[in-house]
Amino acid sequence: MPDLHNSLPPEYYEILRAKGGRITPVVSTILLHLHKNRKIYSPLQLKDAVNQTLVNDIGLPTIYRALDRLMQA
């Protein structure tokens, strides 16, 4: 798994932590993908990106939970 924490600005993590958010590999991967590409993605597109990066079978409910956490931050 890539070192996602060193790929993003530390402010992202500070904001999440300040709001009580957990920084999971899925959340980090979504943030990294959005930060690097600066485009709008569907949850299905994010699911594909997360699964390619983490080499896991992450389901859509997990993606929606991660997006919900990010929206609350």
C-alpha positions as CSV (number, residue, x, y, z in Angstrom):
1,M,0.0,0.0,0.0
2,P,1.4,3.4,-0.9
3,D,2.3,5.9,1.8
4,L,-0.8,8.1,1.5
5,H,-0.2,10.3,4.5
6,N,2.9,11.9,2.9
7,S,1.1,12.6,-0.3
8,L,-1.5,15.1,0.9
9,P,-1.2,18.4,2.6
10,P,-1.2,18.0,6.4
11,E,-4.1,20.5,6.7
12,Y,-6.4,17.8,5.3
13,Y,-5.7,15.5,8.2
14,E,-5.8,18.3,10.7
15,I,-9.3,19.3,9.6
16,L,-10.5,15.7,9.8
17,R,-9.0,15.1,13.2
18,A,-10.4,18.3,14.6
19,K,-13.8,17.2,13.5
20,G,-13.3,13.8,15.1
21,G,-12.9,12.0,11.8
22,R,-11.0,8.8,11.4
23,I,-8.3,8.7,8.8
24,T,-8.7,5.3,7.2
25,P,-6.8,4.0,4.1
26,V,-10.1,4.4,2.2
27,V,-10.5,8.1,3.3
28,S,-6.9,8.8,2.5
29,T,-7.1,7.3,-0.9
30,I,-10.3,9.2,-1.8
31,L,-8.7,12.4,-0.6
32,L,-5.5,11.7,-2.6
33,H,-7.5,10.9,-5.8
34,L,-9.6,14.1,-5.5
35,H,-6.6,16.3,-4.6
36,K,-4.4,15.0,-7.5
37,N,-7.1,15.1,-10.2
38,R,-9.2,18.0,-9.1
39,K,-12.3,16.6,-10.9
40,I,-15.8,15.5,-9.9
41,Y,-16.1,11.7,-9.6
42,S,-19.1,9.4,-9.1
43,P,-19.0,7.1,-6.1
44,L,-18.5,4.2,-8.5
45,Q,-15.4,5.9,-10.1
46,L,-14.0,6.5,-6.6
47,K,-14.6,2.9,-5.7
48,D,-12.6,1.8,-8.7
49,A,-9.8,4.2,-7.9
50,V,-9.7,3.0,-4.2
51,N,-9.7,-0.7,-5.3
52,Q,-6.9,-0.1,-7.7
53,T,-4.8,1.7,-5.1
54,L,-5.5,-0.5,-2.1
55,V,-5.8,-3.8,-4.0
56,N,-8.9,-4.7,-2.0
57,D,-12.6,-5.3,-2.8
58,I,-14.0,-2.2,-1.2
59,G,-17.8,-1.9,-1.7
60,L,-19.9,1.1,-2.5
61,P,-21.4,1.3,1.0
62,T,-17.8,1.9,2.3
63,I,-17.2,4.6,-0.3
64,Y,-20.5,6.3,0.7
65,R,-19.6,6.2,4.4
66,A,-16.2,7.7,3.7
67,L,-17.7,10.4,1.5
68,D,-20.2,11.2,4.3
69,R,-17.3,11.5,6.8
70,L,-15.5,13.9,4.4
71,M,-18.6,16.0,3.9
72,Q,-19.0,16.4,7.7
73,A,-15.5,17.7,8.0
